[in-house]
């Protein structure tokens, strides 16, 4: 009965391993394409996320710079207003105090100092003051260091509580 085997069955069974291999190869190719597509999509998403993070950081930095500029401008405006107030106080002091004698000379000196300080603040502002202070410290480092130590000592003395 072995000779009675159907030849078409034999051919079908022989073709099956080739079909399975081809199917496996096609499936592997599809999986590779899908993985590649997922990889590209992940890469694009990461790139977009990186760009958005960069844009957000840039926006935050720009807003911080704008805020700092605004605060700096307000400080300069405040320095000008304080300067104007000091000048006005100097004029008022000069007008309201007696002009003769020791009291008059002292009040005149205080009024002149207030007026010149007010003019300086209006003209230079805080930026000019910081530049002048830096220049003064560079020209006189030892006295500046000693003055800093003295001020630090006074602040420490004033802030410590007595037991």
VMD Tcl script that draws the C-alpha trace (Angstrom):
set ca {
  {0.00 0.00 0.00}
  {2.94 2.20 0.20}
  {2.92 2.46 -3.53}
  {-0.57 3.82 -3.43}
  {0.35 7.09 -1.85}
  {-1.09 10.04 -3.57}
  {1.62 11.95 -5.52}
  {-0.16 15.26 -5.04}
  {-0.07 14.82 -1.26}
  {3.63 14.22 -1.43}
  {4.20 17.41 -3.42}
  {2.01 19.45 -1.08}
  {3.96 18.24 1.95}
  {7.25 18.99 0.26}
  {6.13 22.55 -0.63}
  {4.95 23.31 2.90}
  {8.42 23.90 4.46}
  {9.18 26.40 1.69}
  {5.91 28.21 2.26}
  {6.49 28.32 6.01}
  {9.97 29.71 5.46}
  {8.67 32.32 3.03}
  {5.85 33.22 5.44}
  {8.36 33.53 8.28}
  {10.61 35.64 6.09}
  {7.72 37.94 5.11}
  {6.63 38.19 8.75}
  {10.16 39.02 9.82}
  {10.37 41.67 7.09}
  {7.05 43.18 8.23}
  {8.23 43.17 11.85}
  {11.47 44.84 10.80}
  {9.54 47.50 8.85}
  {7.19 48.06 11.81}
  {10.12 48.34 14.23}
  {11.86 50.76 11.88}
  {8.68 52.82 11.58}
  {8.23 52.87 15.37}
  {11.88 53.83 15.78}
  {11.51 56.72 13.34}
  {8.33 57.89 15.05}
  {10.04 57.73 18.46}
  {13.02 59.64 17.06}
  {10.69 62.30 15.60}
  {8.77 62.55 18.88}
  {12.02 62.90 20.86}
  {13.26 65.53 18.42}
  {9.99 67.46 18.68}
  {10.07 67.19 22.46}
  {13.66 68.44 22.50}
  {12.77 71.38 20.28}
  {9.76 72.25 22.43}
  {11.89 72.06 25.59}
  {14.51 74.28 23.95}
  {11.83 76.77 22.90}
  {10.34 76.78 26.39}
  {13.75 77.33 28.00}
  {14.49 80.13 25.55}
  {11.12 81.72 26.30}
  {11.71 81.49 30.06}
  {15.19 82.99 29.71}
  {13.82 85.82 27.56}
  {11.06 86.55 30.06}
  {13.56 86.51 32.95}
  {15.77 88.92 31.01}
  {12.79 91.19 30.39}
  {11.83 91.06 34.07}
  {15.39 91.86 35.16}
  {15.52 94.75 32.72}
  {12.18 96.03 34.00}
  {13.33 95.79 37.64}
  {16.61 97.51 36.74}
  {14.74 100.32 35.02}
  {12.41 100.69 38.01}
  {15.45 100.85 40.32}
  {16.99 103.56 38.15}
  {13.68 105.44 38.19}
  {13.56 105.08 41.98}
  {17.11 106.43 42.25}
  {16.07 109.43 40.19}
  {13.03 109.97 42.39}
  {15.13 109.70 45.56}
  {17.63 112.14 44.06}
  {14.85 114.58 43.27}
  {13.52 114.22 46.81}
  {16.96 114.86 48.31}
  {17.40 117.96 46.19}
  {13.98 119.21 47.24}
  {14.80 118.53 50.90}
  {18.07 120.45 50.52}
  {16.23 123.44 49.02}
  {13.61 123.32 51.77}
  {16.27 123.09 54.48}
  {18.12 126.04 52.97}
  {14.92 128.12 52.88}
  {13.61 127.24 56.35}
  {16.76 127.52 58.47}
  {18.46 130.69 59.64}
  {21.27 131.96 57.41}
  {23.67 133.40 59.95}
  {25.83 131.96 62.69}
  {27.01 128.46 63.38}
  {23.52 126.95 62.94}
  {23.13 128.64 59.57}
  {26.51 127.41 58.36}
  {25.76 123.84 59.48}
  {22.30 123.82 57.87}
  {23.75 125.34 54.70}
  {26.41 122.61 54.55}
  {23.77 119.88 55.09}
  {21.51 121.45 52.44}
  {24.40 121.64 49.96}
  {25.29 117.99 50.64}
  {21.65 116.91 50.16}
  {21.38 118.86 46.91}
  {24.64 117.50 45.47}
  {23.72 113.95 46.53}
  {20.33 114.37 44.87}
  {21.92 115.62 41.64}
  {24.38 112.72 41.67}
  {21.58 110.18 42.12}
  {19.54 111.72 39.34}
  {22.45 111.86 36.92}
  {24.24 108.60 37.71}
  {21.62 106.30 39.21}
  {22.53 102.99 40.81}
  {24.63 101.86 37.87}
  {26.85 104.93 38.12}
  {27.08 104.51 41.88}
  {28.21 100.89 41.56}
  {30.82 101.84 38.94}
  {32.13 104.64 41.17}
  {32.23 102.34 44.20}
  {34.10 99.68 42.23}
  {36.61 102.27 41.06}
  {37.06 103.56 44.61}
  {37.69 100.05 45.96}
  {40.24 99.32 43.20}
  {42.13 102.53 43.98}
  {42.05 101.91 47.76}
  {41.86 98.16 48.46}
  {43.27 98.14 52.02}
  {40.98 100.87 53.40}
  {38.03 99.25 51.59}
  {38.85 95.91 53.21}
  {39.15 97.52 56.64}
  {35.87 99.40 56.13}
  {34.18 96.13 55.11}
  {35.46 94.39 58.24}
  {34.26 97.31 60.37}
  {30.80 97.31 58.80}
  {30.60 93.53 59.22}
  {31.55 93.85 62.89}
  {28.90 96.52 63.46}
  {26.21 94.45 61.71}
  {27.18 91.37 63.75}
  {27.11 93.41 66.97}
  {23.71 94.88 66.11}
  {22.09 91.55 65.16}
  {23.32 89.39 68.03}
  {21.02 89.22 71.01}
  {22.28 89.98 74.48}
  {21.78 87.19 77.00}
}
mol new
graphics top color blue
foreach p $ca { graphics top sphere $p radius 0.5 }
foreach p [lrange $ca 0 end-1] q [lrange $ca 1 end] { graphics top cylinder $p $q radius 0.2 }
display resetview
